[in-house]
Amino acid sequence: MPLKRGRSAKVLRSNYVTERRHGKSSKQAWAIAYRKAGRSR
């Protein structure tokens, strides 16, 4: 499933959960979610 677009906290969390389900580590999943949203941590 492709990651969602957007900058809201809801979209970030959704993308994080998606990456975790695909076996990514917690730090890596957050990094991917933030990158997709165009935000920095």
Backbone as CSV, one residue per row, in Angstrom:
resi,resn,N_x,N_y,N_z,CA_x,CA_y,CA_z,C_x,C_y,C_z
1,MET,0.839,-1.178,0.000,0.000,0.000,0.000,0.890,1.249,0.000
2,PRO,0.651,2.179,-0.891,1.470,3.393,-0.935,1.215,4.275,0.288
3,LEU,2.215,5.059,0.620,2.088,5.966,1.753,1.195,7.141,1.384
4,LYS,0.539,7.686,2.398,-0.362,8.818,2.184,0.423,10.110,2.089
5,ARG,-0.171,11.095,1.434,0.436,12.411,1.312,-0.223,13.346,2.314
6,GLY,0.532,14.300,2.808,-0.016,15.272,3.735,0.934,15.544,4.882
7,ARG,0.645,16.605,5.622,1.525,17.015,6.706,0.908,16.864,8.089
8,SER,-0.316,16.412,8.160,-0.995,16.329,9.450,-0.425,15.193,10.304
9,ALA,-0.670,15.296,11.594,-0.221,14.259,12.529,-0.886,12.917,12.209
10,LYS,-2.129,12.972,11.760,-2.857,11.749,11.420,-2.186,11.010,10.257
11,VAL,-1.757,11.748,9.256,-1.088,11.143,8.099,0.278,10.600,8.504
12,LEU,1.008,11.354,9.327,2.320,10.884,9.801,2.171,9.549,10.532
13,ARG,1.207,9.490,11.439,0.991,8.272,12.219,0.597,7.107,11.316
14,SER,-0.263,7.376,10.349,-0.698,6.334,9.424,0.478,5.766,8.625
15,ASN,1.334,6.653,8.129,2.500,6.204,7.364,3.481,5.440,8.257
16,TYR,3.627,5.890,9.505,4.488,5.191,10.465,3.999,3.760,10.684
17,VAL,2.702,3.616,10.929,2.116,2.294,11.173,2.289,1.402,9.949
18,THR,2.092,1.971,8.771,2.262,1.197,7.533,3.681,0.648,7.424
19,GLU,4.666,1.481,7.680,6.066,1.048,7.593,6.413,0.021,8.666
20,ARG,5.872,0.196,9.871,6.119,-0.781,10.940,5.554,-2.152,10.559
21,ARG,4.401,-2.154,9.922,3.789,-3.426,9.496,4.623,-4.113,8.425
22,HIS,5.420,-3.332,7.717,6.286,-3.902,6.684,7.661,-4.266,7.235
23,GLY,7.806,-4.225,8.563,9.024,-4.734,9.188,10.131,-3.721,9.424
24,LYS,9.861,-2.445,9.237,10.895,-1.430,9.464,11.053,-1.176,10.963
25,SER,12.244,-0.752,11.365,12.460,-0.387,12.765,11.688,0.894,13.071
26,SER,11.505,1.169,14.346,10.736,2.345,14.746,11.366,3.634,14.220
27,LYS,12.675,3.786,14.401,13.356,5.008,13.950,13.267,5.171,12.437
28,GLN,13.457,4.074,11.732,13.411,4.135,10.276,12.003,4.442,9.784
29,ALA,10.995,3.879,10.432,9.605,4.133,10.047,9.255,5.605,10.242
30,TRP,9.684,6.203,11.365,9.423,7.630,11.586,10.150,8.476,10.555
31,ALA,11.387,8.118,10.240,12.160,8.878,9.256,11.465,8.876,7.896
32,ILE,10.959,7.734,7.487,10.254,7.627,6.206,8.969,8.452,6.235
33,ALA,8.232,8.376,7.336,6.971,9.124,7.462,7.220,10.624,7.395
34,TYR,8.231,11.104,8.107,8.546,12.529,8.089,9.051,12.966,6.711
35,ARG,9.840,12.133,6.086,10.371,12.453,4.752,9.240,12.588,3.737
36,LYS,8.297,11.670,3.804,7.156,11.696,2.883,6.315,12.963,3.095
37,ALA,6.231,13.420,4.340,5.434,14.600,4.664,6.183,15.911,4.372
38,GLY,7.481,15.803,4.060,8.261,17.002,3.785,8.557,17.790,5.037
39,ARG,8.599,17.095,6.174,8.862,17.746,7.456,10.147,17.206,8.058
40,SER,10.702,17.964,8.983,11.841,17.452,9.738,11.397,17.198,11.156
41,ARG,12.118,16.399,11.826,11.743,16.012,13.169,12.132,17.016,14.149
